[in-house]
Amino acid sequence: MTRAKLIRHGKSSQGLLKHKTAMYEAKARLAQRNDDIAAVYLIQPPRSQCKNCASPINEKPTFVSHGIGYLECPTCGHLNGAHEETAAFCDFLYTRDDGKAYAQAYTAEDAAQYQSRVQDIYLPKAAFLSEALAGEGVDYRTCAVADIGAGSGYFVAALQQHGFNPVTGYEVSADQVALGNRMLSGEPLRQYPADATETTLDSLSARVVSLIGVLEHVLSPRAALAAIAGNRNIEFLYLSLPLYSASVAIEAAFSNIFNRHLGGAHTHLYCERSIRHFSAEYGFEPVAEWWFGLDLTDLFRSLYVTLAQNPETAALSERIAAGFGHHVDALQQSLDAAKGSSKVHLLLRKTAR
């Protein structure tokens, strides 16, 4: 009997925003960090092929946002930055100084802050995965999970606390591995070289592989997907992907505001069409989907900060906060229900092993 696919829409933004206050309080520092990354990205070679499907891509940008050109792939709809993510660019982002610079955005000051982040952001992801696996007849409590790009181990911690066993995290940043293993019992995080993503995936024995906000950061997403498809031990792939959504237009319209979604280390974005394309190419089918985003939060933040910065409009910022801020989640729900959100969580099952 064919099981009904689990589809969920919407998620409260409050748990995430509790840990993202810097988007408001340190906006100048965050914007400067993105500008620094953009300066390095813009000197990389021009892109000639889609990062998702490898089809030839137009040289003329579809649009420019925060000084960077972006190209829509005519074959799969994927949104590509106009430059290549070279090994040197990835090293600049993730592994120089043992990853200390990149780790700053994910560092917890103490165990209590670490656990708060696990509780608010990552436990809901673990719960969704367990529910999706249950729909496939899988007992998550005896299901081995390998979390690739584990960072400081927040999702590994959530999986352990939810009852998954065994769980192992793999991360390129030595600094984040050290932090996570200090916070977690059993030292479940392992460091691997940045150029060894495919060989690491090839050697896994886990039934489930998770890439939470990771596939968009690896040097070659296609090679990573091919390695997963070719590993006979892996049955399920759990992904969190950033999407070509309203946030892109909001960030382009507010060019002086920190671009959270498309900018910095986020150089390309998926869409429903490009996800279908790689799923068909590499032999995956979706068994669970969770669509939610921060598009309306991005709009609120951009309006609030822009108005607050100008003495002539500062009073309006509080008016916006009082009249709009409390309704962000309800407004976002309509986008999520239409699959127009800035993020999706997917559980994909391999169609052949």
C-alpha positions, 0 to 999 in steps of 0.5 A, a space after each residue: 500500500 502506498 503511504 501518503 506523503 507527509 507535507 507540513 507548512 509553517 513554523 513559528 519564527 520566535 524560536 529562531 529569532 531569539 538566537 538571531 538578534 544580531 540581525 537587528 543589533 549588529 547589522 553593520 558588522 554582519 553587512 560588512 562581513 557579507 561585503 568582505 565575502 562578496 569582494 572575494 566571490 567577485 574575483 572568482 571565475 565566471 560561471 558557465 554551468 548551472 551548479 544544480 544540473 550542469 547545463 550551460 547558463 546565460 552569461 548575462 545576469 537575470 538581476 543584481 543584488 548587493 553588487 552580485 549578479 545572479 543567473 536563473 538556469 533555463 533548464 532547471 530554474 536554479 538560481 546561480 551566482 554569476 561566479 564559481 565557488 572555487 576551492 580557494 573561495 570555500 577555504 576562505 569561507 569555512 576552513 581558514 584559521 581552523 574555521 574560527 571566522 565562520 564558526 562565530 555565527 554558530 558559537 555558544 557562550 556556555 552549555 545553557 546557551 548551546 542547549 537553548 539553541 538545540 531546543 528552539 531550533 534543532 529539536 523540531 527538525 529531529 522530531 519531523 525526521 522521526 515522524 517522516 521515518 515512522 511513515 516509512 515504517 522505520 524505527 528511528 530509535 535504531 536508525 543510524 544517522 550521519 550528519 554531514 556539515 555538522 558544525 558545532 553539533 546542534 543537530 547531532 545533539 537534537 537527534 541524540 536527545 530525541 532518541 536516534 541511535 547511533 548518531 555521528 557528525 562530520 564537519 570540516 571546521 576543527 574549531 566547531 568540532 572541538 566546541 561540539 565535542 565539549 558540549 556533547 557526551 561521547 565526542 560524536 563529531 569527527 573532522 574531515 578535510 574540506 576536499 573529502 566530502 565525496 569520499 566521506 559520503 562514499 564510506 558511510 554505513 548510516 541508513 540516513 544521511 542529513 545535510 541541514 543547510 549544507 548542500 548549498 555550501 559544498 563545493 560540488 553539490 552534484 558530486 555529493 548527491 552522486 556519492 549518496 546515490 552510489 552508497 548502497 548503505 544509505 536509504 534516506 537523505 534528509 535535507 534543509 535547503 534555501 529557496 528562491 523566494 520572496 526574500 530575494 526580492 526584499 533583499 534586492 529592494 533594501 540594498 543597505 540592509 544585511 542580506 541574510 538569505 542571498 549573500 555571504 556564503 549563500 551564493 545559490 538557491 534551490 526552487 521546487 523545479 530544481 529539486 525535482 530535477 536533481 531528485 530525478 537525476 540521482 534517483 530520489 523521491 520525496 516522502 516528506 516535506 516541510 515548507 517554512 521561511 522567514 520572508 515576512 520576517 525579512 520584510 519586517 526587519 528591512 522596514 524596521 531598520 530602514 525607518 529607524 535609521 532615519 530620524 525623520 521616519 524613526 517614529 514609524 519604525 515603532 508603528 510598524 513594530 506594533 502593527 505588523 511585527 506580531 502578525 509576521 508568522 500568520 502572514 508567512 503561513 500563506 507563503 508557506 502553504 503555497 510552497 513560496 517559503 525561503 526554506 524547505 526540509 525534505 526527506 528523500 528516499 532512494 528509489 534504488 539501492 
